[in-house]
């Protein structure tokens, strides 16, 4: 995707492939959405990787985090609810692990790869 506002169709296509990649549990397919210099911030990083700043930087750190996350949540399955297009960004609302509602805001670089992520979650459902 070019460095311009993302269309609704582009955002929806990206989100559906991103969700499908996660649901496949194929690490390489998941990582294919992310730039080498990605900055990823999520509350799960604290628990899974032990980083108090809740942020990992770079593809290899992201690979480690995702590998650990898939190990902790072997039954991970996301349910897509909504996608919002922004200025070179996409926000995806979905149901995540533990019944948590989630929103990830993903900034895209000029190649359409995710270069910056901020993830948001509700408390797990009981």
N, C-alpha and C positions, 0 to 999 in steps of 0.2 A: 504494500500500500504506500502510495506516495506521501510526502510530507505536506498533507493538506487535510482538511476535515474528512473523517471517515464517513462513508455513506452508511445508511441503515443496512443495506444489503451486504456490504462488505463486513460490517460489524457482526451481523447475524451469522454469516458464513464462517468468520473467524471463530466466534463463540461455539458454534456447533462442532467444528473440528476440534477445538480445544477441549470441550467436554468429552467428545468421543475418544480423544487421545487419553485422557485421564481414565475413562471407563475401560479402556483396553489394558491398562496397567503396563503399557509398553513404554519404558523409560525413555528410549530414544525418540519415540513419537512425541512424547510429552515435551522433552527438551527441545525438539525442533522448532518450537514456537518462541524460543527465548534467544536474545542476543548474547554474544560472548561476555559482554560487560554489564549484564543485567544486575539491577539492584532490586532485591525482593524483600519486602517487609511483611511479616505476618506474626500474629500472636502464637501460632503453632511452633515457630522457630525457637522460642524460649523453651518450650517443653521438649521438643524433639532433638534439637541440636545443642541447647543449653546456652545460647547467645542471649544475654540480657538485653541487648539493644534490638532484638527481634528482627535482625536484618542479616541477610547473606548477600555477598557481592561476588559476581563472576559465575561463569558457567560451571566450573568444577565444584564450587561451594553449593551451588543450586543442585547439582547432580547428587551430592552427598545428602543434602536435605531431603530431596524427593525420594531417594533410595531408602532412607530411614523412614520417611513418612509412609511409603508404600508397605514397608515391613510392619509398622505399627498398626496400619489400617489395611489389612489384606483384603477386606471385603468392601473397600472404598468404591462408592458409586455416586456420581453426581447427577442431579436432576436439574436440567436447565429451565429457568423460568422467564428470564427477560434479558435483553441486551440493549444497551444504550450506546449510541455512537457519539464521539466527541471530536475535538480538534486533535487529531493524531492520537486518539485513545479510544479504548473500549471499556465499558463497565458491564460485567456479567453478574447477574443475580441468579443464584442456584441453591439447591439444598446440598449440603456437604455431609461429612461424616458425623455420626451421632445425631442426625436430624437437625444440625445447625443450619440456619439460614445464613447465606454468605453473599458478599459482594466483593468482587475483585476489580479494581481499577487498574488497567494496564495501558501504559504509554507505549506507543509503537515508534520504532525508528524508521528511517527512510526505506528500509527493506521490508517493512511490515512485521518485524520481529519485536517481541516485548523487551523493552529496555529498562522499564521501571514498573514495579507492582506494589500496590498497597492492598492488603487483604483485610476484610472485616467479617466478623462472625457474631452470631447470637450465641447464647449459652446452649449447651446440648439439650435436646428434648429428653424427657424422662419417660 
